[in-house]
Structures are given as structure tokens and as C-alpha cells.
Amino acid sequence: MASSKHKKLVLRELNSAQVPVDTTPDELVSLLAMTKVSKTLSFTDDDLLPEGQDHTKSLKITVICNKKKVPEVLVDNGSALNVCPLSTATTLGFGLEDFIPSEQGILAYDGTRRDVIGTLVTEIHIGGEDFVIEFQVLEIKASFLLLLGHPWLHKFGVVPSSLHQKLKFIHKNRAITVKGDPNLEIGLITQDLTVVRA
């Protein structure tokens, strides 16, 4: 990094990009990573939690939905659906009139068939950005308040890492990183979406 060749390359990239004066060092690195050559996302050892690889935590984040803070949003790279438990939808202020009728049935993780109550399309604020997301509303007891699966991850090019307890995506030529909430435990939802520990 101290070489003159490296300095010239960095200066050339900075001169070709318009960099706002209030750009943070992390944003500057993201900007330089978004050169014309490549738009890639990656995780390094610097992204690991203090305990390193020695954990089995699922990736849960906090989002804003319907002007309410929603913790315990599970990001699941293995789920073919975005899921909203009926209790969460109700607490967020949505009712049956907000659901698009659905006759879809799904096979749950435990092998049982579940009927979808309806589809809920709503705006979710994640990492400083707004996303319109379609959820399948199910009457289930779950260890999450919302579940974000393949439909959201793939549509917006989100790369999650439970190992690093982060997710990353590119928006407006910027790499956005959203940190997980690794200390969250399974809890019960209350009316204001705060979490009561079980």
C-alpha cells in the first residue's frame, strides 16, 4: 500500500469518482471496491465476531416495518419463502384486509403441511434502504418475527453470512453492510415489538 504504483492507482480512481467530503473511511473503501473492473462483495477475517468461527448463531437483524422497529428478523439462505407469522403481522397493525388471498400450501421444516393465510406486500427498511417485500403469512409459532429467504436475497443481490454475522449488498454503486444482532435469543413478541426473553 506504500508503493507509488498503488498510490497512483488510488488517486486515479478517486479522481474519476466524485467523492463527497464527508465520506467515511469504510465508505471510501467500498467506493474503491466498486471500480469499473468489478462489483463484488466479500467477507474477510476482519468481518468475524470476536470469538471467530467458534459460534453457531443464526443471522438475525433488526429492521423497520410500518414505522416499528422489528428485532429478530431471521435471514435464512435456505428458505424458499419470506415468512411473516400472523402474530407479527397483527402486532405491526396489518389485518386480513391487508393480505392478498392465497391458496398456497407449504411444507414446513418439520415436514408438516401449512396453509398460507395470505400474502402481505409491505415496505421494509434495512441498512438505510427501503425494500418492498412479499411475505407469506402463516399462523405459526416461530423463533423469529420475520424471515427473509431466497425471494429477497436473490432479487436484491444480498449476500448473507451467518459465520460473519453480517449481510452485504450493493445499492447505488455502494457496498452496504448490515450487522447481525448476535446476542439475540429466542423471545416472545409484545404489542410494541419489544422482545421479552423466554
Backbone torsions as a table, in degrees:
resi	resn	phi	psi	omega
1	MET	NA	-18.4	-179.9
2	ALA	-88.6	-4.7	-177.0
3	SER	-70.5	152.1	179.8
4	SER	-68.0	-32.7	179.0
5	LYS	-62.9	-43.7	178.6
6	HIS	-62.9	-45.2	-179.9
7	LYS	-60.9	-42.1	179.9
8	LYS	-63.8	-40.5	179.6
9	LEU	-64.5	-45.0	179.4
10	VAL	-62.7	-45.7	179.5
11	LEU	-62.1	-40.3	178.9
12	ARG	-61.7	-44.2	179.6
13	GLU	-66.1	-42.1	179.2
14	LEU	-65.1	-37.5	178.7
15	ASN	-69.7	-30.2	-179.2
16	SER	-81.7	-20.2	178.5
17	ALA	-103.1	153.7	174.5
18	GLN	-96.7	110.3	-175.5
19	VAL	-105.2	116.9	177.9
20	PRO	-61.6	148.3	-177.5
21	VAL	-60.1	-33.9	-176.5
22	ASP	-88.7	19.4	179.4
23	THR	-66.9	129.7	179.0
24	THR	-79.6	162.7	177.5
25	PRO	-56.8	-40.8	179.1
26	ASP	-64.1	-41.2	178.4
27	GLU	-66.0	-35.1	177.9
28	LEU	-64.0	-43.0	177.3
29	VAL	-62.2	-43.6	178.2
30	SER	-61.5	-41.2	179.8
31	LEU	-62.7	-44.6	179.6
32	LEU	-67.6	-31.1	178.6
33	ALA	-70.9	-20.5	-178.1
34	MET	-94.4	40.6	-179.8
35	THR	-70.2	173.2	179.9
36	LYS	-63.9	-21.0	-176.9
37	VAL	-71.0	-42.3	-172.2
38	SER	-157.0	142.3	171.6
39	LYS	-119.6	89.1	-176.5
40	THR	-122.8	156.9	175.4
41	LEU	-120.5	140.1	178.2
42	SER	-149.4	163.9	176.7
43	PHE	-119.8	143.2	178.6
44	THR	-124.8	176.5	177.0
45	ASP	-60.8	-25.4	177.6
46	ASP	-66.2	-21.4	179.4
47	ASP	-82.4	-10.8	-177.0
48	LEU	-69.4	155.4	173.0
49	LEU	-69.1	163.7	179.2
50	PRO	-54.3	-33.6	179.6
51	GLU	-79.8	2.4	178.1
52	GLY	69.7	-135.2	-177.3
53	GLN	-86.0	2.0	-172.2
54	ASP	-87.5	57.5	176.4
55	HIS	-151.3	164.3	179.1
56	THR	-128.1	29.3	-175.9
57	LYS	-74.0	140.7	172.3
58	SER	-81.4	159.5	-178.6
59	LEU	-87.2	111.7	177.1
60	LYS	-123.6	138.2	179.9
61	ILE	-125.0	172.3	174.5
62	THR	-112.2	135.6	-179.9
63	VAL	-129.1	173.7	173.5
64	ILE	-115.3	128.9	177.7
65	CYS	-139.6	129.7	178.7
66	ASN	53.4	40.4	178.7
67	LYS	65.9	19.9	178.0
68	LYS	-123.3	142.5	177.7
69	LYS	-78.0	125.6	-178.4
70	VAL	-118.5	105.4	175.3
71	PRO	-82.6	178.6	174.7
72	GLU	56.0	46.4	173.9
73	VAL	-94.2	111.5	-176.7
74	LEU	-79.3	126.5	174.0
75	VAL	-100.0	111.8	-171.3
76	ASP	-122.9	105.2	-179.5
77	ASN	-68.8	-7.4	-179.5
78	GLY	-103.1	0.3	-176.8
79	SER	-96.8	133.2	179.3
80	ALA	-84.0	-1.8	-177.2
81	LEU	-134.5	156.7	163.6
82	ASN	-93.1	130.3	-173.2
83	VAL	-122.5	137.3	173.9
84	CYS	-126.3	111.7	174.8
85	PRO	-60.3	146.2	-179.4
86	LEU	-56.5	-38.6	-179.6
87	SER	-62.4	-37.2	177.7
88	THR	-67.9	-46.1	179.8
89	ALA	-58.1	-43.5	-179.9
90	THR	-63.6	-46.1	-179.8
91	THR	-63.2	-32.3	177.7
92	LEU	-76.0	-7.7	177.3
93	GLY	99.4	10.7	178.5
94	PHE	-93.8	145.6	177.5
95	GLY	-125.8	179.9	-178.4
96	LEU	-55.4	-31.0	-179.8
97	GLU	-67.5	-17.9	179.2
98	ASP	-88.3	-9.7	-176.7
99	PHE	-92.5	140.5	172.2
100	ILE	-84.2	126.1	-177.6
101	PRO	-55.0	145.4	-179.6
102	SER	-144.8	138.7	174.9
103	GLU	-108.0	14.1	-177.7
104	GLN	-72.9	142.0	172.2
105	GLY	-118.1	149.9	178.3
106	ILE	-128.5	157.3	175.3
107	LEU	-97.7	115.0	-177.5
108	ALA	-74.4	169.2	-178.8
109	TYR	-58.8	-26.6	-178.7
110	ASP	-91.2	7.5	176.7
111	GLY	88.7	-1.7	179.7
112	THR	-88.5	151.4	178.6
113	ARG	-89.3	134.9	179.4
114	ARG	-124.9	138.1	176.3
115	ASP	-87.6	138.6	176.5
116	VAL	-81.1	126.0	179.4
117	ILE	-68.2	-38.4	179.5
118	GLY	175.7	176.9	178.5
119	THR	-107.9	133.0	178.8
120	LEU	-114.5	121.5	176.3
121	VAL	-107.6	119.1	-176.6
122	THR	-146.8	164.0	179.1
123	GLU	-91.9	134.0	179.3
124	ILE	-124.2	134.9	179.4
125	HIS	-99.7	117.6	-177.1
126	ILE	-134.9	125.4	174.8
127	GLY	58.1	34.5	178.8
128	GLY	84.1	0.9	-178.6
129	GLU	-123.2	153.3	178.4
130	ASP	-104.0	136.4	179.7
131	PHE	-129.4	136.5	171.3
132	VAL	-91.9	118.9	-172.4
133	ILE	-125.1	139.2	176.9
134	GLU	-98.9	122.7	179.1
135	PHE	-111.9	146.2	169.2
136	GLN	-91.6	121.9	-178.1
137	VAL	-90.3	124.5	-178.0
138	LEU	-127.6	146.3	173.9
139	GLU	-90.5	90.3	-176.5
140	ILE	-138.7	157.3	168.1
141	LYS	-95.3	127.1	-174.5
142	ALA	-136.7	161.1	177.1
143	SER	-91.1	13.2	178.6
144	PHE	-136.7	160.1	175.9
145	LEU	-93.1	-33.1	171.7
146	LEU	-142.2	155.1	176.2
147	LEU	-127.6	125.1	176.9
148	LEU	-105.7	117.9	-177.2
149	GLY	-117.6	-154.5	-176.5
150	HIS	-49.7	-44.6	-175.8
151	PRO	-55.6	-41.8	179.2
152	TRP	-77.5	-46.2	-177.6
153	LEU	-58.1	-47.8	-175.7
154	HIS	-73.2	-41.7	-177.5
155	LYS	-60.6	-38.7	-175.4
156	PHE	-106.8	8.9	176.6
157	GLY	63.8	36.6	-178.7
158	VAL	-83.2	132.7	178.7
159	VAL	-112.4	108.7	179.3
160	PRO	-94.2	152.9	173.3
161	SER	-141.1	106.6	175.9
162	SER	-67.3	-30.9	177.8
163	LEU	-59.3	-46.4	-177.6
164	HIS	-90.3	-6.4	-179.0
165	GLN	55.5	46.1	179.4
166	LYS	-150.7	159.8	167.0
167	LEU	-130.9	152.2	-178.6
168	LYS	-134.3	147.0	174.0
169	PHE	-153.7	162.3	179.2
170	ILE	-104.7	128.0	177.5
171	HIS	-138.7	126.0	-178.9
172	LYS	51.6	47.6	178.6
173	ASN	60.2	24.1	175.5
174	ARG	-123.0	140.0	174.4
175	ALA	-84.0	122.4	180.0
176	ILE	-106.5	133.3	176.7
177	THR	-117.2	129.9	176.6
178	VAL	-116.8	121.3	-179.9
179	LYS	-81.0	143.5	175.4
180	GLY	-76.1	171.0	176.3
181	ASP	-107.0	77.7	-170.8
182	PRO	-66.0	-16.2	-178.0
183	ASN	-93.2	0.0	179.0
184	LEU	-67.1	139.9	174.8
185	GLU	-118.9	168.6	178.2
186	ILE	-65.1	130.7	-179.5
187	GLY	-141.6	-177.0	179.3
188	LEU	-108.4	143.3	-179.3
189	ILE	-81.7	141.7	173.3
190	THR	-114.0	175.1	-174.4
191	GLN	-57.6	-34.7	-178.0
192	ASP	-95.2	16.0	178.7
193	LEU	65.0	19.6	168.4
194	THR	-79.1	162.2	-175.7
195	VAL	-106.3	127.1	175.9
196	VAL	-100.7	121.2	-177.6
197	ARG	-67.6	135.8	-179.7
198	ALA	-75.8	NA	NA
